Amino acid sequence: MDFNDDVHLDVCQNIEVGLKAEYELHPELTDSLCMFGLENAIIAVKQEFGYAKNERVTNNPVVDGIIGWCVNVGMTRIGKVNDLTLKEYVARLQKIKKSVALHSTYGIRGYYEFIKEFV
C-alpha cells in the first residue's frame, strides 16, 4: 500500500493536518519526537477501543497534541466513514510514521519541511 492507491488517503491527510499544526505550534518538535508521538497515538487509539490495556501512553507536552489529534481523528472515522477499521487506521499511522522517518534524513524537521507545502 502506498499513498497513490490508498482508499483511505483522506485519513492520512486528516492526520497530517494535525501534525503540521503541532509542528507550527511547537518549534521544538523534531521528527524524532513526532515519531514518538505517533507511537503513543497508536497505543492510545487502541486503548479507546479496548485494546493495548497493558501498554502505557507516555505523556510529553510537546507530543500530547499529536496523540490527542490522532485519537480524535480515529474516534471520528473508525467504523463511521468508508468502513475504516481500527487495524486500517493503525496502518495509516504507521505509514505516516515511516514517512516521518524517511524525511527526517533531510534534517531534524525534515518531515514538516516536506508536508508544509502540501497540507
C-alpha positions as a Markdown table, in Angstrom:
| # | Residue | x | y | z |
|---|---|---|---|---|
| 1 | Met | 0.0 | 0.0 | 0.0 |
| 2 | Asp | 1.4 | 3.3 | -1.0 |
| 3 | Phe | -0.1 | 6.8 | -0.9 |
| 4 | Asn | -1.2 | 6.6 | -4.5 |
| 5 | Asp | -3.5 | 3.7 | -4.2 |
| 6 | Asp | -4.7 | 4.2 | -0.6 |
| 7 | Val | -8.5 | 4.1 | -0.4 |
| 8 | His | -8.2 | 5.9 | 2.9 |
| 9 | Leu | -5.8 | 8.6 | 1.7 |
| 10 | Asp | -8.2 | 11.2 | 3.2 |
| 11 | Val | -7.5 | 9.8 | 6.7 |
| 12 | Cys | -3.7 | 10.3 | 6.1 |
| 13 | Gln | -4.4 | 13.9 | 5.1 |
| 14 | Asn | -6.6 | 14.4 | 8.2 |
| 15 | Ile | -3.7 | 13.2 | 10.4 |
| 16 | Glu | -1.2 | 15.3 | 8.6 |
| 17 | Val | -3.2 | 18.5 | 9.1 |
| 18 | Gly | -2.9 | 17.9 | 12.8 |
| 19 | Leu | 0.8 | 17.1 | 12.6 |
| 20 | Lys | 1.5 | 20.3 | 10.6 |
| 21 | Ala | -0.3 | 22.3 | 13.2 |
| 22 | Glu | 1.7 | 20.7 | 16.0 |
| 23 | Tyr | 5.0 | 21.4 | 14.2 |
| 24 | Glu | 3.9 | 25.1 | 13.9 |
| 25 | Leu | 2.8 | 25.3 | 17.5 |
| 26 | His | 5.9 | 23.7 | 18.9 |
| 27 | Pro | 9.2 | 24.9 | 17.2 |
| 28 | Glu | 11.0 | 22.4 | 19.4 |
| 29 | Leu | 9.0 | 19.5 | 17.8 |
| 30 | Thr | 11.5 | 17.3 | 15.9 |
| 31 | Asp | 10.8 | 14.4 | 13.6 |
| 32 | Ser | 12.0 | 12.0 | 16.3 |
| 33 | Leu | 9.5 | 13.5 | 18.8 |
| 34 | Cys | 6.8 | 13.3 | 16.1 |
| 35 | Met | 7.5 | 9.6 | 15.6 |
| 36 | Phe | 7.4 | 9.1 | 19.4 |
| 37 | Gly | 4.0 | 10.9 | 19.4 |
| 38 | Leu | 2.7 | 8.7 | 16.7 |
| 39 | Glu | 3.9 | 5.5 | 18.5 |
| 40 | Asn | 2.0 | 6.7 | 21.6 |
| 41 | Ala | -1.0 | 7.7 | 19.5 |
| 42 | Ile | -1.3 | 4.1 | 18.2 |
| 43 | Ile | -1.4 | 2.8 | 21.8 |
| 44 | Ala | -3.9 | 5.5 | 22.8 |
| 45 | Val | -6.3 | 4.9 | 20.0 |
| 46 | Lys | -6.2 | 1.1 | 20.6 |
| 47 | Gln | -7.0 | 1.7 | 24.2 |
| 48 | Glu | -10.1 | 3.7 | 23.2 |
| 49 | Phe | -11.3 | 0.6 | 21.5 |
| 50 | Gly | -10.5 | -1.7 | 24.5 |
| 51 | Tyr | -7.1 | -3.0 | 23.3 |
| 52 | Ala | -3.5 | -2.4 | 24.4 |
| 53 | Lys | -4.6 | -2.4 | 28.1 |
| 54 | Asn | -1.1 | -3.4 | 29.3 |
| 55 | Glu | 0.7 | -0.7 | 27.3 |
| 56 | Arg | 1.3 | 2.8 | 28.6 |
| 57 | Val | 0.9 | 6.1 | 26.8 |
| 58 | Thr | 3.9 | 8.3 | 27.7 |
| 59 | Asn | 2.8 | 11.9 | 28.0 |
| 60 | Asn | 5.1 | 14.7 | 26.9 |
| 61 | Pro | 3.9 | 18.3 | 26.5 |
| 62 | Val | 5.4 | 18.5 | 23.0 |
| 63 | Val | 3.6 | 15.4 | 21.7 |
| 64 | Asp | 0.4 | 15.4 | 23.7 |
| 65 | Gly | -1.3 | 17.4 | 20.9 |
| 66 | Ile | -0.2 | 14.7 | 18.3 |
| 67 | Ile | -1.6 | 12.0 | 20.5 |
| 68 | Gly | -4.9 | 13.9 | 21.1 |
| 69 | Trp | -5.3 | 14.8 | 17.4 |
| 70 | Cys | -4.7 | 11.2 | 16.2 |
| 71 | Val | -7.1 | 9.8 | 18.8 |
| 72 | Asn | -9.8 | 12.3 | 17.8 |
| 73 | Val | -9.4 | 11.5 | 14.1 |
| 74 | Gly | -9.6 | 7.8 | 14.9 |
| 75 | Met | -12.7 | 8.2 | 17.1 |
| 76 | Thr | -14.4 | 10.3 | 14.4 |
| 77 | Arg | -13.5 | 8.0 | 11.5 |
| 78 | Ile | -13.2 | 4.4 | 12.7 |
| 79 | Gly | -16.4 | 2.4 | 11.9 |
| 80 | Lys | -18.1 | 5.6 | 10.8 |
| 81 | Val | -16.6 | 6.7 | 7.5 |
| 82 | Asn | -15.9 | 4.4 | 4.5 |
| 83 | Asp | -15.8 | 1.3 | 6.7 |
| 84 | Leu | -12.4 | 2.3 | 8.2 |
| 85 | Thr | -11.3 | -0.3 | 10.8 |
| 86 | Leu | -9.0 | 0.1 | 13.7 |
| 87 | Lys | -6.4 | -2.1 | 12.0 |
| 88 | Glu | -6.6 | 0.1 | 8.9 |
| 89 | Tyr | -6.3 | 3.3 | 10.9 |
| 90 | Val | -3.3 | 2.0 | 12.8 |
| 91 | Ala | -1.7 | 1.1 | 9.4 |
| 92 | Arg | -2.2 | 4.7 | 8.3 |
| 93 | Leu | -0.5 | 6.0 | 11.5 |
| 94 | Gln | 2.4 | 3.5 | 10.9 |
| 95 | Lys | 2.6 | 4.6 | 7.2 |
| 96 | Ile | 2.9 | 8.3 | 8.3 |
| 97 | Lys | 5.5 | 7.3 | 10.9 |
| 98 | Lys | 7.6 | 5.7 | 8.1 |
| 99 | Ser | 7.3 | 8.9 | 6.1 |
| 100 | Val | 8.4 | 11.0 | 9.0 |
| 101 | Ala | 11.5 | 8.7 | 9.4 |
| 102 | Leu | 12.2 | 8.9 | 5.7 |
| 103 | His | 12.1 | 12.7 | 5.6 |
| 104 | Ser | 14.0 | 13.1 | 8.9 |
| 105 | Thr | 17.1 | 12.3 | 6.9 |
| 106 | Tyr | 16.8 | 15.8 | 5.5 |
| 107 | Gly | 17.0 | 17.5 | 8.9 |
| 108 | Ile | 15.5 | 17.4 | 12.3 |
| 109 | Arg | 12.3 | 18.8 | 11.0 |
| 110 | Gly | 12.5 | 17.4 | 7.5 |
| 111 | Tyr | 9.0 | 15.9 | 7.6 |
| 112 | Tyr | 7.5 | 19.3 | 8.4 |
| 113 | Glu | 9.5 | 20.9 | 5.6 |
| 114 | Phe | 8.1 | 18.3 | 3.3 |
| 115 | Ile | 4.4 | 18.4 | 4.3 |
| 116 | Lys | 4.0 | 22.2 | 4.9 |
| 117 | Glu | 3.6 | 22.8 | 1.2 |
| 118 | Phe | 1.0 | 20.1 | 0.6 |
| 119 | Val | -1.2 | 20.2 | 3.7 |
